[in-house]
Amino acid sequence: LCKEASKYGGSYLSHMRSEGNQLYEGIEELITIAKKANVHAEIYHLKAAGKDNWHKMDSVIRRIERARREGLGI
C-alpha cells in the first residue's frame, strides 16, 4: 500500500505496533517500510511505554535522526 501511496505523494502514518518491549523493532519496521516504499513516514505518539522502556528513548531519537540524515523523510 505504501508503494502505491508513494506514487501519488502519499505518506505512511503509523501508530507504532509496540511502544514497550519491542520499541526498537517497531522503529526499524517503520524505517524499513518507508525505505522500501520510498515514502514519507510519520510516527504518531512516539513514546516508550512502561518505566522499564523509558531508557530507550535517547537511542530511538538518535536512530530517527540517523534515518533523516540518510535522506529518509520521517
KOLRODREN-302805 format. One line per field, with one value per residue: y, x, z of N, C-alpha, C, O, CB in turn; residue number from 1; chain. Coordinates in Angstrom, 3 decimals, decimal comma, m for minus. Glycine has a CB too. Example, Ala and Ser with C-alpha at 12.3 -4.5 7.8 and 13.67 -1.06 7.14 Angstrom:
BEGIN
nnorth: c(m5,690 | m2,250)
neast: c(13,190 | 12,850)
nup: c(7,800 | 7,080)
canorth: c(m4,500 | m1,060)
caeast: c(12,300 | 13,670)
caup: c(7,800 | 7,140)
cnorth: c(m3,300 | 0,030)
ceast: c(13,200 | 12,900)
cup: c(7,800 | 7,870)
onorth: c(m3,319 | 1,138)
oeast: c(14,236 | 13,409)
oup: c(8,465 | 8,039)
cbnorth: c(m4,473 | m0,598)
cbeast: c(11,308 | 14,084)
cbup: c(9,046 | 5,725)
resi: c(1 | 2)
chain: c(A | A)
//
This chain:
BEGIN
nnorth: c(m1,208 | 1,231 | 1,640 | 2,156 | 4,449 | 6,177 | 6,803 | 8,805 | 10,864 | 10,341 | 9,543 | 7,564 | 6,907 | 6,019 | 4,424 | 3,221 | m0,273 | m1,360 | 0,108 | m0,553 | m3,249 | m4,030 | m1,764 | m0,846 | m2,643 | m1,934 | 0,667 | 0,127 | m1,364 | 0,573 | 2,298 | 0,573 | 0,026 | 2,624 | 3,136 | 1,040 | 1,594 | 4,129 | 6,438 | 9,152 | 9,041 | 9,064 | 9,065 | 8,445 | 9,569 | 9,056 | 7,290 | 5,699 | 3,039 | 2,226 | 2,032 | 0,414 | 0,714 | 3,337 | 4,235 | 3,782 | 5,834 | 7,865 | 6,519 | 5,743 | 8,195 | 9,052 | 7,109 | 7,733 | 10,302 | 9,613 | 8,181 | 10,272 | 11,870 | 10,189 | 10,599 | 9,827 | 10,602 | 11,321)
neast: c(0,821 | 1,951 | 3,863 | 2,225 | 0,893 | 3,048 | 3,490 | 1,699 | 2,409 | 1,809 | 1,790 | 3,122 | 1,610 | 2,020 | 0,907 | 2,820 | 3,559 | 4,541 | 5,212 | 6,571 | 8,288 | 9,177 | 9,972 | 12,273 | 12,258 | 9,832 | 10,398 | 12,417 | 10,913 | 9,127 | 10,992 | 12,061 | 9,798 | 9,255 | 11,620 | 11,644 | 9,297 | 9,740 | 8,624 | 7,325 | 7,361 | 5,483 | 5,477 | 3,109 | 2,444 | 5,004 | 6,592 | 7,922 | 6,616 | 5,977 | 8,004 | 10,291 | 11,104 | 11,719 | 14,358 | 15,073 | 14,444 | 16,365 | 18,144 | 16,341 | 15,511 | 17,979 | 18,274 | 16,169 | 16,980 | 19,339 | 18,285 | 16,986 | 19,192 | 20,234 | 18,538 | 15,897 | 12,500 | 11,182)
nup: c(0,000 | 0,757 | m1,252 | m3,426 | m2,510 | m2,423 | m5,107 | m5,551 | m3,969 | m1,357 | 2,215 | 4,926 | 7,825 | 11,122 | 14,014 | 16,349 | 16,446 | 18,711 | 21,736 | 23,832 | 25,044 | 22,523 | 21,182 | 19,731 | 17,563 | 16,378 | 15,498 | 13,615 | 11,822 | 10,805 | 9,556 | 7,627 | 6,020 | 5,057 | 3,620 | 1,654 | 0,271 | m0,529 | 0,713 | 2,667 | 6,202 | 9,215 | 12,726 | 15,039 | 18,261 | 19,554 | 21,951 | 24,883 | 26,397 | 29,699 | 32,570 | 32,458 | 29,866 | 29,363 | 29,188 | 26,589 | 24,856 | 24,148 | 22,394 | 20,434 | 19,388 | 18,375 | 16,375 | 14,633 | 13,874 | 12,533 | 10,366 | 9,086 | 8,352 | 6,471 | 4,442 | 4,609 | 4,864 | 7,767)
canorth: c(0,000 | 2,408 | 1,842 | 2,791 | 5,802 | 6,959 | 7,269 | 9,960 | 11,814 | 9,991 | 9,320 | 6,418 | 7,356 | 4,805 | 4,342 | 2,128 | m1,560 | m1,593 | 1,238 | m1,151 | m4,128 | m4,156 | m0,411 | m0,801 | m3,392 | m1,128 | 1,766 | m0,443 | m1,745 | 1,798 | 2,756 | m0,366 | 0,275 | 3,915 | 2,998 | 0,171 | 2,213 | 5,487 | 7,255 | 9,873 | 8,318 | 9,792 | 8,238 | 9,076 | 9,289 | 8,413 | 7,199 | 4,403 | 2,671 | 1,474 | 2,512 | m0,428 | 1,078 | 4,767 | 4,463 | 3,546 | 6,995 | 8,556 | 5,784 | 5,788 | 9,512 | 9,024 | 6,273 | 8,529 | 11,362 | 8,997 | 7,897 | 11,561 | 12,247 | 9,293 | 11,036 | 9,329 | 11,593 | 10,871)
caeast: c(0,000 | 2,821 | 4,454 | 1,196 | 0,691 | 4,217 | 3,319 | 0,808 | 2,873 | 1,214 | 2,639 | 2,845 | 1,428 | 1,982 | 0,863 | 3,784 | 2,990 | 4,966 | 5,844 | 7,141 | 9,448 | 9,625 | 10,043 | 13,318 | 11,785 | 8,793 | 11,064 | 13,072 | 9,860 | 8,677 | 12,069 | 12,131 | 8,636 | 9,443 | 12,704 | 11,248 | 8,213 | 10,143 | 7,507 | 7,492 | 6,745 | 5,170 | 5,226 | 2,157 | 2,601 | 6,281 | 6,845 | 8,339 | 5,609 | 6,451 | 9,255 | 11,401 | 11,465 | 11,997 | 15,760 | 15,242 | 14,086 | 17,521 | 18,643 | 15,296 | 15,614 | 19,205 | 18,012 | 15,324 | 17,829 | 20,240 | 17,484 | 16,782 | 20,463 | 20,396 | 17,604 | 14,544 | 11,565 | 10,458)
caup: c(0,000 | 0,827 | m2,572 | m4,257 | m1,979 | m2,797 | m6,482 | m5,548 | m2,949 | m0,070 | 3,386 | 5,800 | 9,195 | 11,926 | 15,469 | 16,495 | 16,853 | 20,088 | 22,411 | 25,031 | 24,943 | 21,130 | 20,626 | 18,708 | 16,395 | 15,752 | 14,791 | 12,434 | 10,882 | 10,159 | 8,683 | 6,503 | 5,150 | 4,399 | 2,631 | 0,545 | m0,483 | m0,892 | 1,167 | 3,926 | 7,327 | 10,450 | 13,906 | 15,947 | 19,690 | 19,864 | 23,388 | 25,415 | 27,387 | 30,854 | 33,159 | 32,006 | 28,493 | 29,252 | 28,818 | 25,154 | 24,045 | 23,575 | 21,235 | 19,410 | 18,746 | 17,566 | 15,192 | 13,740 | 13,333 | 11,556 | 9,172 | 8,419 | 7,718 | 5,321 | 3,410 | 4,806 | 5,413 | 8,967)
cnorth: c(1,254 | 2,687 | 2,547 | 4,230 | 6,723 | 7,541 | 8,561 | 10,985 | 11,549 | 9,767 | 8,058 | 6,943 | 6,136 | 5,108 | 3,079 | 0,848 | m1,947 | m0,343 | 0,755 | m1,970 | m4,294 | m2,797 | m0,323 | m1,487 | m2,604 | 0,027 | 1,239 | m0,858 | m0,518 | 2,297 | 1,864 | m0,124 | 1,571 | 3,835 | 2,199 | 0,803 | 3,610 | 6,486 | 7,953 | 9,112 | 9,245 | 8,789 | 9,010 | 8,624 | 8,540 | 8,462 | 5,805 | 4,073 | 1,827 | 1,909 | 1,710 | m0,070 | 2,550 | 5,045 | 4,327 | 4,806 | 7,707 | 7,835 | 5,752 | 7,121 | 9,591 | 8,212 | 7,030 | 9,640 | 10,815 | 8,699 | 9,189 | 12,013 | 11,410 | 9,593 | 10,569 | 10,411 | 10,995 | 12,092)
ceast: c(0,853 | 3,490 | 3,464 | 0,958 | 1,836 | 4,096 | 2,523 | 1,191 | 2,309 | 2,257 | 2,214 | 2,787 | 1,218 | 1,825 | 1,654 | 3,124 | 3,419 | 5,647 | 6,551 | 8,372 | 9,987 | 9,672 | 11,077 | 12,861 | 10,706 | 9,363 | 11,716 | 12,050 | 9,373 | 9,730 | 12,169 | 10,995 | 8,834 | 10,523 | 12,238 | 10,172 | 8,575 | 9,036 | 7,871 | 6,763 | 6,553 | 4,933 | 4,271 | 2,440 | 3,892 | 6,520 | 7,327 | 7,390 | 6,222 | 7,834 | 10,463 | 11,886 | 11,848 | 13,417 | 16,010 | 15,071 | 15,279 | 18,030 | 17,613 | 15,367 | 16,874 | 18,996 | 17,169 | 16,152 | 18,797 | 19,494 | 17,224 | 18,047 | 20,727 | 19,389 | 16,173 | 13,671 | 10,781 | 10,136)
cup: c(0,000 | m0,513 | m3,492 | m3,805 | m2,381 | m4,201 | m6,561 | m4,476 | m1,568 | 1,018 | 4,115 | 7,222 | 10,064 | 13,401 | 15,770 | 17,009 | 18,253 | 20,600 | 23,670 | 24,730 | 23,531 | 20,428 | 19,518 | 17,421 | 15,640 | 14,950 | 13,510 | 11,381 | 10,110 | 9,166 | 7,446 | 5,518 | 4,370 | 3,322 | 1,419 | m0,331 | m0,982 | m0,544 | 2,479 | 5,027 | 8,518 | 11,560 | 14,802 | 17,367 | 20,013 | 21,367 | 23,731 | 26,557 | 28,495 | 31,295 | 32,677 | 30,594 | 28,323 | 28,775 | 27,315 | 24,310 | 23,431 | 22,334 | 20,112 | 18,659 | 17,891 | 16,287 | 14,175 | 13,097 | 12,291 | 10,250 | 8,391 | 7,702 | 6,464 | 4,217 | 3,556 | 5,427 | 6,561 | 9,779)
onorth: c(2,232 | 3,848 | 3,439 | 5,129 | 7,906 | 8,655 | 9,322 | 11,859 | 12,426 | 9,801 | 7,557 | 7,378 | 5,311 | 5,949 | 1,977 | 0,881 | m2,753 | 0,193 | 1,548 | m1,458 | m4,664 | m2,703 | 0,228 | m0,964 | m2,610 | 0,337 | 1,842 | m0,716 | m0,573 | 2,680 | 2,364 | m0,078 | 1,611 | 4,398 | 2,634 | 0,573 | 4,212 | 7,261 | 7,419 | 8,596 | 10,110 | 7,776 | 10,104 | 7,440 | 7,502 | 9,532 | 4,860 | 4,766 | 0,834 | 2,126 | 2,270 | m0,505 | 2,956 | 6,000 | 4,725 | 4,839 | 8,120 | 8,477 | 5,736 | 7,152 | 10,143 | 8,593 | 6,965 | 9,886 | 11,467 | 8,939 | 9,183 | 12,488 | 11,873 | 8,929 | 10,880 | 11,056 | 10,248 | 11,983)
oeast: c(0,527 | 3,670 | 3,842 | 0,837 | 1,626 | 4,555 | 2,653 | 0,398 | 2,327 | 3,460 | 1,102 | 3,801 | 0,347 | 2,530 | 1,193 | 2,255 | 2,763 | 6,552 | 7,058 | 9,371 | 11,148 | 9,437 | 10,786 | 13,060 | 10,674 | 8,881 | 11,577 | 12,296 | 9,225 | 9,386 | 12,346 | 11,220 | 8,606 | 10,365 | 12,418 | 10,139 | 7,830 | 8,582 | 8,624 | 5,668 | 7,388 | 4,263 | 4,592 | 2,648 | 3,862 | 6,633 | 7,158 | 7,374 | 6,902 | 8,723 | 11,545 | 12,960 | 12,260 | 13,644 | 17,069 | 15,511 | 15,202 | 18,319 | 17,990 | 15,291 | 16,837 | 19,492 | 17,439 | 16,030 | 19,053 | 20,017 | 17,244 | 17,982 | 21,366 | 19,380 | 15,327 | 14,064 | 9,826 | 9,527)
oup: c(m0,674 | m0,880 | m4,250 | m4,637 | m2,647 | m4,452 | m7,520 | m4,124 | m0,704 | 0,758 | 3,944 | 7,767 | 9,787 | 13,957 | 15,472 | 17,881 | 18,913 | 19,961 | 24,463 | 24,225 | 23,359 | 19,223 | 18,456 | 16,324 | 14,409 | 13,860 | 12,445 | 10,184 | 8,889 | 8,047 | 6,335 | 4,309 | 3,161 | 2,238 | 0,282 | m1,540 | m1,756 | m1,385 | 3,293 | 4,806 | 8,782 | 11,357 | 15,267 | 17,630 | 20,675 | 21,965 | 22,960 | 27,574 | 28,236 | 30,471 | 32,505 | 30,179 | 27,236 | 28,031 | 26,831 | 23,161 | 22,273 | 21,324 | 18,941 | 17,431 | 16,792 | 15,227 | 12,976 | 11,897 | 11,279 | 9,162 | 7,161 | 6,569 | 5,519 | 3,181 | 2,718 | 6,399 | 6,350 | 10,843)
cbnorth: c(0,008 | 2,219 | 0,497 | 1,987 | 5,765 | 6,106 | 6,206 | 9,504 | 13,204 | 8,753 | 10,526 | 5,284 | 8,346 | 3,993 | 4,302 | 2,544 | m2,646 | m2,820 | 2,328 | m2,007 | m5,461 | m5,109 | 0,600 | m1,460 | m4,770 | m0,602 | 2,447 | m1,648 | m2,418 | 2,881 | 2,774 | m1,813 | 0,344 | 4,987 | 2,319 | m1,158 | 2,285 | 5,565 | 6,391 | 11,336 | 7,106 | 10,717 | 7,876 | 8,741 | 8,491 | 9,097 | 7,546 | 4,417 | 1,914 | 0,002 | 2,452 | m1,885 | 0,760 | 5,444 | 3,492 | 2,506 | 7,962 | 8,673 | 4,361 | 5,593 | 10,637 | 8,434 | 4,964 | 9,128 | 12,048 | 7,699 | 7,219 | 12,626 | 12,083 | 7,843 | 10,598 | 8,072 | 12,105 | 9,837)
cbeast: c(m0,928 | 3,882 | 4,891 | m0,124 | 0,558 | 5,461 | 2,640 | m0,624 | 2,519 | 0,367 | 2,584 | 3,936 | 0,237 | 3,231 | m0,646 | 4,906 | 3,393 | 5,911 | 4,802 | 6,123 | 9,102 | 8,700 | 10,368 | 14,602 | 11,235 | 7,850 | 12,127 | 13,932 | 8,681 | 8,374 | 13,410 | 12,088 | 7,326 | 9,808 | 13,934 | 10,752 | 6,968 | 10,484 | 6,235 | 6,959 | 7,608 | 3,928 | 6,563 | 0,702 | 1,422 | 7,450 | 5,579 | 9,850 | 4,457 | 6,459 | 9,172 | 10,983 | 10,323 | 11,768 | 16,651 | 14,261 | 13,317 | 18,643 | 19,024 | 13,887 | 15,618 | 20,376 | 17,301 | 14,117 | 18,603 | 20,857 | 16,141 | 16,345 | 21,628 | 20,254 | 18,090 | 14,551 | 10,604 | 11,287)
cbup: c(1,200 | 1,908 | m3,184 | m4,200 | m0,448 | m2,701 | m7,308 | m5,336 | m3,356 | m0,218 | 4,336 | 5,652 | 9,320 | 11,703 | 16,063 | 17,441 | 15,877 | 20,193 | 22,756 | 25,719 | 25,483 | 20,359 | 21,721 | 19,229 | 16,828 | 16,797 | 15,704 | 12,829 | 11,627 | 11,212 | 9,442 | 7,009 | 5,982 | 5,428 | 3,268 | 1,079 | 0,371 | m2,395 | 1,343 | 3,813 | 7,735 | 10,268 | 14,666 | 15,549 | 20,186 | 19,101 | 24,198 | 25,898 | 26,723 | 30,545 | 34,677 | 32,043 | 27,577 | 30,585 | 29,565 | 24,695 | 24,871 | 24,612 | 21,634 | 20,047 | 19,805 | 18,383 | 15,597 | 14,510 | 14,458 | 12,131 | 9,560 | 9,430 | 8,714 | 5,762 | 2,126 | 5,689 | 4,326 | 9,809)
resi: c(1 | 2 | 3 | 4 | 5 | 6 | 7 | 8 | 9 | 10 | 11 | 12 | 13 | 14 | 15 | 16 | 17 | 18 | 19 | 20 | 21 | 22 | 23 | 24 | 25 | 26 | 27 | 28 | 29 | 30 | 31 | 32 | 33 | 34 | 35 | 36 | 37 | 38 | 39 | 40 | 41 | 42 | 43 | 44 | 45 | 46 | 47 | 48 | 49 | 50 | 51 | 52 | 53 | 54 | 55 | 56 | 57 | 58 | 59 | 60 | 61 | 62 | 63 | 64 | 65 | 66 | 67 | 68 | 69 | 70 | 71 | 72 | 73 | 74)
chain: c(A | A | A | A | A | A | A | A | A | A | A | A | A | A | A | A | A | A | A | A | A | A | A | A | A | A | A | A | A | A | A | A | A | A | A | A | A | A | A | A | A | A | A | A | A | A | A | A | A | A | A | A | A | A | A | A | A | A | A | A | A | A | A | A | A | A | A | A | A | A | A | A | A | A)
//
